[in-house]
Each structure stands twice: as C-alpha cells, then as structure tokens.
Amino acid sequence: MKHGKKYLESLKKYDVSTSYDLVSAADLVKKLAFAKFDETVDLSVKLNLKKSQSVRDTVVLPHQFRGEKKVLVFCKSEKEKEALEAGATYVGSDDLIEKVKGGWLDFDIAVATPDMMKDVGKLGMVLGRKGLMPNPKTGTVTFDLKGAIAELKKGRVEFRADKTGVIHLPVGKVSMEPAKIAENVEAVLAEIKRKRPADAKGDFIQSVSISSTMGPGVWVALKDKE
C-alpha cells in the first residue's frame, strides 16, 4: 500500500516498533494526526481465535464522540408510544418495512421487537449489506424498547471479529483528551475479554493498536492478554 508524504512524515516522529501505555498511545495518535478535519481514532485488536470461534457483542463507551443517532424501530402499534417516548426517530411496522424495501435507509440503527422479526427478516438483502439488521445478540431485537434505545443513545456500539480474528472499532476523535480515548479503549478491551470463548487457548488478545483516520498506527502495551 502506497502512503502519502504527510503519512510518511508522521512515521518519522516516533518508533513504530515501540508499545505505549494507553494514555501515551492516545496522546501520540493525536500528535501524529495531520488531516484538516477531526479524525476518528480507530482501535484494532488481534485475537487468537480458531476458525470455529467468533467474538461479537456490544459495549457502551463511557465517552461519546458521535452526533445524535437516528434510531428506527420496527414494532406493532401497542409499542409505538414507548419507542417514541424513549427517543426513537422512526417507528412503524409494515409501512416502514415497505419503505426500506424501496431503498430508504435514512437511519443509523434498527431495532425490532421479536414479533416483527418474521417480516423484518425479509429485509436481509437490504439491511444485512449495511450491517443494520436487528440481532438478539446485540440487543437490537427486544421488547424492552425503552432500555435498548436508552443504551443506543448513550453510545452503545457493536464490535465483531472479522475472518482474520481482528476487531476494528472507532473509539474517539483526535480532538478528545487522551485519557477519555484511553477509557473508551479500556471499556472495549474489558468487554472483549469477557467474550473470550471457553475453549480458547493461549494469549487471547495478541495485539492492540490505535490510529487516526489518516495517520499511522501506534502499538498499545498490553498489561493482561488473558
């Protein structure tokens, strides 16, 4: 992969082989960022997983860094009031399903009550490609709409290991204080450790790095790989 001049200049400012404690790593990422916009800070975690194993869950980050999310709720009429009062942006059933079928996707998260999933499941080709399909494992298929929407509004995010065993997740902005970025990373790592498969062997977390959208990665020193 070919990198630009500014990226290569950033590489000269630190030792790429050194691992840093979380706060120092976050501070370094801020110093290495060179774009004119407020870059996102991305976390990459390499896990020791067998092909048969997977890690997927959600976590509420202690420090929000994104704007208000548009939450769509698929539910029947008796749950519509609860969803709206909880802060849902769009609420409906068959009408919304038809709208989404037509290609409308002006929302960030989709939630559904279990009794709607038979029909919502037909949207797999549309929602699945965008990672928007409600899923019980991530708490987006539930009758507790009030609780689910409250957590989503607080900044609950989903993480999932890809085929190579790596989890990629945005955890902040370069404009944030290093300590707050570090606390978001710690929250994610704690949740990942809790999802360790029972039959996983050896060091579960193999490596951790953070980087800005355009900048180079910085290795994080691991206290406990579990």
N, C-alpha and C positions, 0 to 999 in steps of 0.2 A: 504494500500500500504506500503510495506516494504522499508525503506530507508537505504542507506549505512552509514558507520561510519563517513565519511567526511561530509555528509549532516547533520547528527545529531550533529556533532561538530559545524557546521555553525549556527544551531538553538540556540546554547548556547551563541552566540556572540551578540544577540540583543533581544529586547522584541517583540515577534511575534504579540502581541495584539496592538502595537502602530502604529499609522499612521504618515507618514512623508511628508514634503513638497517634491515636485518633485525632486529637485536637491539633497536633502539629501537622498531620497529614491534611486536615481540612484547611488549615491556615496556608499551607504550601499550595494547595489546589487553587485557593483564592489568588495567591500571588502569581501563579502561572497562567491564569485566565487572561486572554488577550482580546476577546471579541468585544464589540461595541455594545452588545446587549447583555442583559443579566443572565449569564449562562446557568444552566441547570447543573447541579452536582449529581453525578451518577455513581452508583455503587455496583461493583461486580464481585460476586462471591463464588469461588470454585469449590464444589462439593465432591466428596469421594462417594459416588453413587454407582451401583450396578445398573445395568440396563433395565432390570425389572423394578427398580426403585424410583420413586418420584417424591418431590417435596413441593407442596403447594398450600398456601394459606393466605391469610390477610393479617395486617397489623395496623394499629392506629399510631401514626407518628406523633411524637409529643409537640413538634413544631411544624405548623402548616406553612406552606410556601406557594401554594397554588390558589388561584381565584376560586370563586364560588362554583361548585359543580352542579350541572343540570342533571337531576335525578328523575328518571322516568319509572313509573310504577304500573305494572300490569296487575289489575285486581278487579274483583267484582264490585258492584255498586255499594254494597254494605261496608266495604273497606275504604272507599274513596275519601271520605271525610277524614279518617285517621291519617291517610297518606298526605293529604293536602295540609292538614294541621301540623304534620311533622316536618313539612318543608319540601315535599316533592314538587318538581317543576311541572311535570305532566302526569296525569292519572287517567286511566281508562282501561278498556278491555278490547272488545272486537274492533272498535274504531281505531285504536292505536295500532293494533296488530296489522290492520289493512294499510294504515299509513306507512308503517315500517316496511311492509311488503313492497310498497311502491318506491322504496329507496330513501325515505326520510330518516335521517339519523342525527337530528339536532339535539343530542343529549350526550352526557359523559358516562353515565352508569344506568344500567337497567336492573330493576328489582321486580320480582314477581311472587305472588302468593302461590303455594303449591297447587291449588285447584285451577290455576291458569296455565300450568306448565304443559299440559297436553296440547294446547293451542299455541303457546309461545314457542314450543319446541319446533313448530313448523317454520320458524324464522331462522333456523340454524344456519342456512346458507348466507343470510344477511348479517345476523348478529355474531355468528361464530367467527367470520373473517375479521371482524373489528374487535374481537375479544370482549363483546358486550353481552353475551348470552348469560342470563342468570344461572347461578350454580349453587346448590346447597352447601358445597364445601367452602365457598367464600362468603356465605351468609347472605346471599342475594336472592335466595328462594326461602321465604319465611312468611308466617302470618303476623310476626311481630314487626310490622312496618315502622312503627314509631322508633323502636330500638335500632333497627337496621339503618334507617335514614339518619338518625342522630349520629351514629358512628361514621357513616359515609360523609356527613357534613363536617365532622371533626377532623377528617383527613385519613380515613381508613383506606389503605391501598393493598392491592393484591400482589403477591410475588409467586413465581413459579420457576423451577429449574428447567432449562431447555434440554435438548437431547444430549448436549455435551456436559450436563451437570452444572451449568453456570446460571446463577440468578442475576439478572440485571434489573436495577430499580432506581428511579430518581429519589434522592433523599434531601434535596435542598436547592438553594440558589447561592451563587458566589457572593451575593450581597448580604447573606446571613452571617451571623457571628460564628466563628469556628466551633465554639462549644455547643451551639444549637445543632449544627450539622452533625457533630460527633454524637450527640444524644439521639438523633434520628437513626444514625447508623447502628448504635448500640441496641436500640429497640428492635431493629430488623434482625440483627445477629442473634439476639436473645430468642426471638420467635423462631428463627431457622433452627437453632439448637433444640428447641422444644419439639420440632417436627422431625428430628433425626429418626430414620427407620430403625425398628427394633433389631434388625439383622445387619445393620451397617457395621463394618469393621474398620479398625484403624482410625486415623485422624479424619473426622467427618468434614470439617472446614479446612480445605487445603490452602487457600489463599484469599486475600481480601484486598481490593484496590478501589480508590475513588478517583474521579476525574471530572473536569468540567466538560461541557458540551464539545468544545473545540480543542481543549487542552490535553496534555499528556496525562497518563495515569500515575498515581502515587501509591506505593505499596503500604499497607497498614500492618503494623506488627501485631501478631496475634498472641494474646495472653493465654487463651484457652481454646484449643482447636476442637476439643471434645471428639 
